[in-house]
Amino acid sequence: MSGLLLSPPCGLARRLPPPATRAVARRARLGDLLTPEQCVAAVGPLDRPIAGLAADARQVVAGSVYFDVAPAGDLRSGLDEAVSRGAIAIVGPGRPRVALGRGLTVIQVPDPLRALAGVARRFFRHPDAALQLHAVGGDHGKSTTAHLLRGLLGAPTELGLLSSIHHDLGSRILPATIPGPLEFYGLLAQMRDAACTGAVIELPLFTAEAGWMSDVGWASRLELQAAAESGASNSAPSRILRVRWASGDFLAPVPDDLRAVGAQLELAIRAALERGVSPATITARLGQVAPVPGRGELVAGPGGFDIWVDAADRPERLAYFLRVVRRLTPGRVALVMGCPGECDPAPRPLLTRAGEQGAELVVLTAADSRGEPLEAILRDMLQGAASPGAIRCVSDRRAAVAAALAWARPGDAVVIAGRGAEAFQRIERVAVPCDDRQLVRDWVRGRSGR
């Protein structure tokens, strides 16, 4: 788990909104941040000003409070490094010898992670109380639903977003992370200081189950069920989506570039209606909702065929998305995909089998092979093929995308799966720029001679 100080690290700047506003907490004292019920015992003064908080020893600066959130006996505990970097207080499950006798304050708590959440919340002046927070958790589709719901609840300048695609803080956009409690409240503070009125938060399963999340002041929570998607994939494609809710049926127009995420769009519309957004407002906002990056994203091409980029990287997710595309496509379907290296090889043949069943052309290629030989990954994937000779293996991802696009005719569809909106490909532990959407645009430019 990483740390967060008074000045959070720089991120990716927006193009249009105003410059980033840093979340700066008030000058706090240790005794003001820890409540008596959080402490089992304390040695040393509590009435001392602090410069910041950290749950990663590498983020400690002089005057920081270090929270030892690693389990007892875990080698990842960074007590020695935290002390050497100038921590003035240690909060953890025990009384570490390394801190005693050095003038540090040592505080023993039963649950360091939950104590960190409470301290961070007070350190950043209760940012969750200043924002209307809407959580999206559950099964597959959280990222897409969270992005769509945010677009239906309000303007991007009004609502922040924390998702596995990126974090939008109102004044700037950061790469996606899985925030611990310290990062979570720090990000919310930046949204508040950027004049956001609320935020939509995607909850990864293990984060949602963490005890500290129960103290967050949620305005609403939406839990997704896998059954909702599987049922929606069997319905015929339509430009009009019928959404059933408490006040009756609502007929919502489906924008062209959101056709492949109809199931998640239906959930987001129903959630927005239940949260007080009027049907007329939803209809107006649907025309302004941006496509979800790398999640059923339609990339423009000049050939009269659809090009879809999706993050489907599991057999069941790939099979689902191919069913969706099949119902949207009058012609044939081509699929470009790969499997990451240095991970469980069991899904590899299953992915190929799902691709073979859902597409007329399957092109296997590289996808974050890391330190594992690409030949071994492709060999594992081919084991799932019923007709290995009909499958193309093209090592270079750019060339694989170009082969599928050159194969397509008007009325067909090309699906580029597995990486979504990722901007880098990791090959032999080197991050190489590689965005599937940009590969398509480069091919289109090359074909047009521009």
C-alpha positions as CSV (number, residue, x, y, z in Angstrom):
1,M,0.0,0.0,0.0
2,S,1.4,3.4,-0.9
3,G,1.4,6.6,1.1
4,L,0.0,10.0,0.6
5,L,1.5,13.3,1.8
6,L,0.1,16.8,1.9
7,S,1.0,17.3,-1.8
8,P,-0.2,14.3,-3.8
9,P,1.8,13.2,-6.9
10,C,1.2,14.9,-10.2
11,G,-1.1,13.2,-12.7
12,L,-2.3,13.5,-16.2
13,A,-3.7,17.0,-16.8
14,R,-7.1,17.7,-18.4
15,R,-7.0,19.7,-21.7
16,L,-9.9,22.0,-21.0
17,P,-10.7,22.4,-17.3
18,P,-8.6,24.7,-15.0
19,P,-5.2,23.7,-13.6
20,A,-5.0,21.1,-10.9
21,T,-5.8,22.1,-7.3
22,R,-3.8,20.4,-4.7
23,A,-5.6,18.9,-1.7
24,V,-3.9,20.6,1.3
25,A,-5.0,19.6,4.8
26,R,-5.0,21.9,7.7
27,R,-2.1,21.9,10.2
28,A,-3.0,18.9,12.3
29,R,-1.9,17.5,15.6
30,L,-1.7,13.8,16.2
31,G,-4.0,13.9,19.2
32,D,-6.7,15.6,17.2
33,L,-6.7,12.8,14.6
34,L,-6.8,9.7,16.7
35,T,-9.9,9.1,18.8
36,P,-9.6,7.4,22.3
37,E,-11.5,4.4,21.2
38,Q,-9.0,3.7,18.4
39,C,-6.1,3.5,20.8
40,V,-5.2,0.4,22.9
41,A,-2.1,2.1,24.4
42,A,0.2,5.0,23.6
43,V,3.8,5.8,24.5
44,G,5.0,9.4,23.9
45,P,3.4,12.7,23.4
46,L,0.3,13.1,21.3
47,D,0.2,16.9,21.2
48,R,2.7,17.3,18.3
49,P,2.1,18.7,14.8
50,I,2.5,16.3,11.9
51,A,3.6,16.9,8.3
52,G,1.8,14.0,6.7
53,L,0.6,10.5,6.8
54,A,2.1,7.4,5.2
55,A,1.3,3.7,5.0
56,D,4.4,3.0,2.8
57,A,7.8,3.6,4.5
58,R,9.2,4.9,1.2
59,Q,6.7,7.8,1.4
60,V,7.7,8.9,4.8
61,V,9.3,12.4,5.2
62,A,10.4,14.1,8.4
63,G,7.4,14.8,10.6
64,S,5.2,12.0,9.2
65,V,3.0,9.5,11.0
66,Y,3.7,6.0,9.8
67,F,0.9,3.4,9.9
68,D,2.3,-0.2,10.0
69,V,-0.6,-1.9,8.2
70,A,1.3,-5.1,7.3
71,P,0.2,-8.2,9.2
72,A,2.2,-9.1,12.2
73,G,5.5,-10.7,11.3
74,D,5.1,-9.7,7.6
75,L,8.5,-8.9,6.0
76,R,6.8,-6.0,4.1
77,S,6.7,-4.0,7.3
78,G,8.9,-0.9,6.8
79,L,9.4,0.2,10.4
80,D,13.1,0.6,10.2
81,E,13.0,2.6,7.0
82,A,10.1,4.7,8.3
83,V,12.1,5.6,11.4
84,S,15.3,6.3,9.4
85,R,13.3,8.7,7.2
86,G,12.1,10.8,10.1
87,A,8.7,9.5,11.2
88,I,7.7,11.1,14.5
89,A,5.0,8.5,15.3
90,I,4.3,4.9,14.6
91,V,0.8,3.5,14.6
92,G,0.5,-0.3,14.5
93,P,-0.8,-3.5,16.2
94,G,2.1,-3.7,18.7
95,R,4.9,-1.7,20.3
96,P,7.9,-2.1,18.0
97,R,11.3,-2.1,19.7
98,V,12.8,-0.1,16.8
99,A,10.8,3.0,17.8
100,L,11.1,2.9,21.6
101,G,13.8,5.1,23.1
102,R,14.1,7.3,20.1
103,G,11.7,10.0,21.2
104,L,8.9,8.7,18.8
105,T,5.3,8.4,19.8
106,V,4.1,4.8,19.5
107,I,0.4,4.0,19.4
108,Q,-1.0,0.6,19.5
109,V,-4.4,0.0,17.8
110,P,-6.4,-3.2,17.1
111,D,-6.8,-2.6,13.4
112,P,-4.2,-0.3,11.8
113,L,-5.9,-0.1,8.5
114,R,-9.2,1.0,10.0
115,A,-7.4,3.5,12.2
116,L,-5.6,4.9,9.2
117,A,-9.0,5.4,7.5
118,G,-10.3,7.3,10.4
119,V,-7.2,9.5,10.7
120,A,-7.1,10.1,7.0
121,R,-10.8,11.1,7.0
122,R,-10.2,13.7,9.7
123,F,-6.8,14.8,8.2
124,F,-8.5,15.7,4.9
125,R,-11.5,17.3,6.7
126,H,-14.2,14.7,6.0
127,P,-14.3,15.1,2.2
128,D,-16.9,12.3,2.0
129,A,-19.3,14.5,3.9
130,A,-18.9,17.3,1.3
131,L,-19.6,15.0,-1.7
132,Q,-22.6,12.9,-2.8
133,L,-20.8,9.6,-3.2
134,H,-22.4,6.9,-5.4
135,A,-20.8,3.4,-5.2
136,V,-20.9,0.8,-8.0
137,G,-19.9,-2.7,-6.9
138,G,-20.6,-6.3,-7.6
139,D,-19.8,-8.4,-10.7
140,H,-18.6,-7.8,-14.2
141,G,-19.4,-4.4,-15.7
142,K,-18.5,-2.1,-12.8
143,S,-16.2,0.2,-14.7
144,T,-18.6,0.7,-17.6
145,T,-21.6,1.2,-15.4
146,A,-19.7,3.7,-13.2
147,H,-18.7,5.8,-16.2
148,L,-22.2,5.8,-17.7
149,L,-23.9,6.5,-14.3
150,R,-21.6,9.5,-13.8
151,G,-22.5,10.9,-17.2
152,L,-26.2,10.6,-16.4
153,L,-26.0,12.0,-12.9
154,G,-24.3,15.3,-13.9
155,A,-21.6,17.1,-15.9
156,P,-18.0,15.9,-15.6
157,T,-17.0,19.2,-14.0
158,E,-19.6,18.4,-11.2
159,L,-18.9,14.8,-10.5
160,G,-15.5,13.1,-9.9
161,L,-14.8,9.5,-10.7
162,L,-12.7,6.7,-9.3
163,S,-12.5,3.7,-11.5
164,S,-10.2,0.9,-12.8
165,I,-9.8,2.9,-16.0
166,H,-8.8,6.3,-14.6
167,H,-9.5,8.7,-11.8
168,D,-11.1,12.0,-12.7
169,L,-10.7,14.5,-9.8
170,G,-12.6,17.4,-11.5
171,S,-9.4,19.4,-12.1
172,R,-7.2,16.6,-13.5
173,I,-7.2,13.0,-14.5
174,L,-4.9,10.4,-12.9
175,P,-4.0,6.9,-14.0
176,A,-6.1,4.2,-12.3
177,T,-5.0,2.7,-9.0
178,I,-6.7,0.7,-6.3
179,P,-6.6,3.3,-3.5
180,G,-6.2,2.3,0.2
181,P,-7.9,4.5,2.8
182,L,-5.2,7.2,2.8
183,E,-5.3,7.6,-1.0
184,F,-9.1,7.3,-1.1
185,Y,-9.7,10.3,1.2
186,G,-6.9,12.3,-0.4
187,L,-8.5,11.9,-3.8
188,L,-11.9,12.8,-2.5
189,A,-10.3,16.0,-0.9
190,Q,-9.0,17.0,-4.3
191,M,-12.5,16.5,-5.8
192,R,-14.0,18.7,-3.1
193,D,-11.3,21.4,-3.6
194,A,-12.0,21.3,-7.4
195,A,-15.6,22.2,-6.6
196,C,-17.1,18.8,-7.4
197,T,-20.5,18.2,-5.8
198,G,-20.2,14.4,-5.9
199,A,-18.5,11.4,-7.3
200,V,-19.1,7.9,-8.6
201,I,-16.8,5.3,-7.1
202,E,-16.1,1.8,-8.6
203,L,-15.6,-0.7,-5.8
204,P,-13.3,-3.6,-6.5
205,L,-14.5,-6.6,-4.6
206,F,-11.7,-6.9,-2.1
207,T,-11.8,-3.2,-1.3
208,A,-15.6,-3.2,-0.9
209,E,-15.2,-6.0,1.7
210,A,-12.6,-4.1,3.7
211,G,-13.8,-3.0,7.1
212,W,-12.8,0.6,6.7
213,M,-15.2,1.1,3.8
214,S,-18.2,0.8,6.2
215,D,-17.3,4.2,7.6
216,V,-17.6,6.0,4.3
217,G,-20.7,8.3,4.0
218,W,-22.3,6.8,0.8
219,A,-25.2,8.6,-0.8
220,S,-26.2,5.4,-2.7
221,R,-24.8,2.0,-3.7
222,L,-25.5,0.0,-6.8
223,E,-24.6,-3.8,-6.7
224,L,-24.3,-5.4,-10.1
225,Q,-25.4,-9.0,-10.8
226,A,-23.9,-11.2,-13.5
227,A,-27.3,-12.4,-14.5
228,A,-28.3,-8.9,-15.7
229,E,-25.7,-9.0,-18.5
230,S,-26.3,-12.5,-19.6
231,G,-30.0,-11.8,-20.1
232,A,-29.4,-8.5,-21.9
233,S,-27.0,-10.2,-24.4
234,N,-29.9,-12.3,-25.7
235,S,-32.1,-9.4,-26.6
236,A,-32.2,-8.1,-30.2
237,P,-30.2,-4.9,-30.8
238,S,-32.3,-1.7,-30.7
239,R,-31.9,2.0,-31.0
240,I,-34.4,2.3,-28.1
241,L,-33.9,0.8,-24.7
242,R,-36.9,0.0,-22.6
243,V,-36.0,0.6,-18.9
244,R,-38.5,-0.6,-16.3
245,W,-38.5,1.3,-12.9
246,A,-40.8,2.2,-10.1
247,S,-42.7,4.8,-12.1
248,G,-43.2,2.7,-15.2
249,D,-41.4,2.1,-18.5
250,F,-38.9,4.6,-19.8
251,L,-37.9,4.5,-23.5
252,A,-34.3,5.7,-23.8
253,P,-32.6,6.4,-27.1
254,V,-29.3,4.5,-27.4
255,P,-26.4,6.5,-28.9
256,D,-24.6,4.7,-31.7
257,D,-21.3,4.5,-29.9
258,L,-23.0,2.9,-26.8
259,R,-24.7,0.1,-28.6
260,A,-22.2,-2.6,-27.3
261,V,-22.8,-1.6,-23.6
262,G,-26.6,-1.7,-23.7
263,A,-26.8,-4.0,-20.6
264,Q,-24.7,-1.6,-18.5
265,L,-26.5,1.4,-20.0
266,E,-29.8,0.0,-18.8
267,L,-28.5,-0.4,-15.3
268,A,-27.0,3.1,-15.2
269,I,-30.3,4.6,-16.5
270,R,-32.4,2.8,-14.0
271,A,-29.9,3.8,-11.2
272,A,-30.1,7.5,-12.3
273,L,-33.9,7.4,-12.4
274,E,-34.0,5.9,-8.9
275,R,-31.6,8.7,-7.7
276,G,-34.0,11.4,-8.8
277,V,-32.8,12.3,-12.4
278,S,-35.8,12.9,-14.6
279,P,-36.5,11.0,-17.8
280,A,-36.2,14.2,-19.8
281,T,-32.8,15.0,-18.3
282,I,-31.5,11.5,-18.9
283,T,-32.6,11.8,-22.6
284,A,-30.7,15.0,-22.9
285,R,-27.6,13.7,-21.2
286,L,-27.5,10.5,-23.2
287,G,-26.5,12.5,-26.2
288,Q,-23.5,13.9,-24.3
289,V,-22.3,10.7,-22.5
290,A,-18.8,9.9,-23.7
291,P,-18.0,6.3,-24.7
292,V,-16.3,4.4,-21.9
293,P,-12.6,4.1,-22.8
294,G,-11.7,0.6,-23.8
295,R,-15.0,-0.9,-22.8
296,G,-17.1,-1.7,-25.8
297,E,-15.6,1.3,-27.4
298,L,-16.5,2.0,-31.1
299,V,-13.4,3.2,-33.0
300,A,-14.2,5.0,-36.2
301,G,-13.0,3.5,-39.5
302,P,-13.7,4.3,-43.1
303,G,-14.3,0.8,-44.4
304,G,-18.0,0.4,-43.6
305,F,-17.4,-2.0,-40.8
306,D,-17.4,-1.6,-37.0
307,I,-14.2,-1.7,-35.0
308,W,-14.7,-2.4,-31.3
309,V,-12.1,-2.3,-28.5
310,D,-12.9,-4.1,-25.3
311,A,-11.0,-5.2,-22.2
312,A,-12.5,-8.7,-22.1
313,D,-9.7,-10.9,-20.8
314,R,-11.5,-13.9,-19.4
315,P,-13.3,-16.6,-21.4
316,E,-16.7,-15.8,-20.1
317,R,-16.3,-12.0,-20.6
318,L,-15.0,-12.6,-24.1
319,A,-17.8,-14.9,-25.0
320,Y,-20.3,-12.4,-23.7
321,F,-18.9,-9.5,-25.7
322,L,-18.7,-11.5,-28.9
323,R,-22.4,-12.4,-28.5
324,V,-23.2,-8.7,-28.2
325,V,-21.1,-7.8,-31.3
326,R,-22.7,-10.7,-33.2
327,R,-26.2,-9.3,-32.6
328,L,-25.0,-5.9,-33.8
329,T,-23.3,-7.2,-36.9
330,P,-25.0,-8.3,-40.2
331,G,-21.7,-9.7,-41.6
332,R,-18.7,-11.6,-40.2
333,V,-16.7,-11.0,-37.0
334,A,-12.9,-10.9,-36.7
335,L,-11.1,-11.1,-33.3
336,V,-7.7,-10.0,-32.3
337,M,-6.5,-11.1,-28.9
338,G,-3.6,-12.3,-26.8
339,C,-2.9,-13.4,-23.2
340,P,-0.6,-11.8,-20.6
341,G,2.6,-13.6,-19.6
342,E,3.8,-14.7,-16.2
343,C,0.3,-15.5,-15.0
344,D,-2.1,-18.5,-14.7
345,P,-2.0,-20.3,-18.1
346,A,-5.3,-22.2,-17.6
347,P,-7.6,-19.5,-19.2
348,R,-5.5,-19.4,-22.4
349,P,-7.0,-22.3,-24.3
350,L,-10.4,-21.4,-23.0
351,L,-10.1,-17.9,-24.5
352,T,-9.2,-19.3,-27.8
353,R,-12.1,-21.6,-27.7
354,A,-14.5,-18.7,-26.9
355,G,-13.0,-16.7,-29.7
356,E,-13.3,-19.5,-32.2
357,Q,-17.0,-19.9,-31.3
358,G,-17.7,-16.2,-31.6
359,A,-15.7,-15.1,-34.7
360,E,-15.0,-16.2,-38.2
361,L,-11.4,-15.0,-38.0
362,V,-9.2,-15.3,-34.9
363,V,-5.8,-13.6,-34.8
364,L,-3.6,-14.4,-31.8
365,T,-0.9,-11.9,-30.9
366,A,1.1,-10.4,-28.1
367,A,-0.5,-8.9,-25.0
368,D,1.8,-7.9,-22.1
369,S,3.9,-11.0,-22.4
370,R,6.4,-9.5,-19.8
371,G,9.3,-12.0,-19.3
372,E,7.5,-15.1,-20.7
373,P,8.3,-16.1,-24.3
374,L,5.5,-15.2,-26.6
375,E,5.8,-18.5,-28.4
376,A,4.9,-20.4,-25.2
377,I,1.9,-18.2,-24.7
378,L,0.6,-18.7,-28.2
379,R,1.2,-22.5,-27.9
380,D,-0.9,-22.6,-24.8
381,M,-3.7,-20.6,-26.6
382,L,-3.7,-22.9,-29.6
383,Q,-4.4,-25.9,-27.4
384,G,-8.0,-24.7,-27.1
385,A,-8.5,-24.5,-30.9
386,A,-10.8,-26.9,-32.6
387,S,-9.3,-25.9,-36.0
388,P,-5.7,-24.7,-35.2
389,G,-4.9,-24.3,-38.9
390,A,-7.7,-21.7,-39.3
391,I,-6.2,-19.4,-36.6
392,R,-3.6,-16.8,-37.5
393,C,-0.7,-16.1,-35.2
394,V,0.9,-12.7,-35.7
395,S,3.5,-11.8,-33.0
396,D,3.5,-8.1,-33.5
397,R,0.2,-6.6,-32.2
398,R,0.2,-3.7,-34.7
399,A,0.5,-6.2,-37.6
400,A,-2.2,-8.4,-36.1
401,V,-4.6,-5.5,-35.9
402,A,-3.8,-4.5,-39.5
403,A,-4.4,-8.1,-40.7
404,A,-7.9,-8.2,-39.2
405,L,-8.8,-4.7,-40.5
406,A,-7.6,-5.6,-44.0
407,W,-9.7,-8.8,-43.9
408,A,-13.0,-7.0,-43.0
409,R,-15.6,-6.0,-45.5
410,P,-18.6,-3.6,-45.3
411,G,-21.1,-5.0,-42.7
412,D,-18.4,-6.9,-40.8
413,A,-17.0,-6.2,-37.3
414,V,-13.5,-6.3,-35.9
415,V,-13.1,-6.9,-32.2
416,I,-9.7,-6.1,-30.5
417,A,-9.9,-7.6,-27.0
418,G,-8.0,-8.0,-23.8
419,R,-6.3,-4.7,-23.2
420,G,-9.0,-2.1,-23.4
421,A,-7.7,1.4,-22.9
422,E,-4.2,0.4,-21.7
423,A,-1.6,2.7,-23.2
424,F,1.5,0.5,-22.7
425,Q,2.4,-3.0,-23.6
426,R,4.9,-4.8,-21.3
427,I,7.4,-6.9,-23.1
428,E,10.5,-8.3,-21.4
429,R,9.8,-5.9,-18.5
430,V,9.9,-2.9,-20.7
431,A,6.7,-0.7,-21.1
432,V,6.3,0.0,-24.8
433,P,3.6,2.5,-26.0
434,C,0.7,0.5,-27.4
435,D,-2.9,1.6,-27.4
436,D,-5.2,-0.6,-29.5
437,R,-7.4,2.4,-30.4
438,Q,-4.3,4.3,-31.7
439,L,-3.3,1.2,-33.7
440,V,-6.6,1.4,-35.5
441,R,-6.2,5.2,-36.2
442,D,-2.7,4.7,-37.5
443,W,-4.0,2.0,-39.9
444,V,-6.7,4.3,-41.1
445,R,-4.3,7.1,-41.7
446,G,-1.9,4.8,-43.5
447,R,-4.7,3.6,-45.7
448,S,-5.8,7.1,-46.6
449,G,-2.3,8.2,-47.3
450,R,-2.3,10.9,-44.6
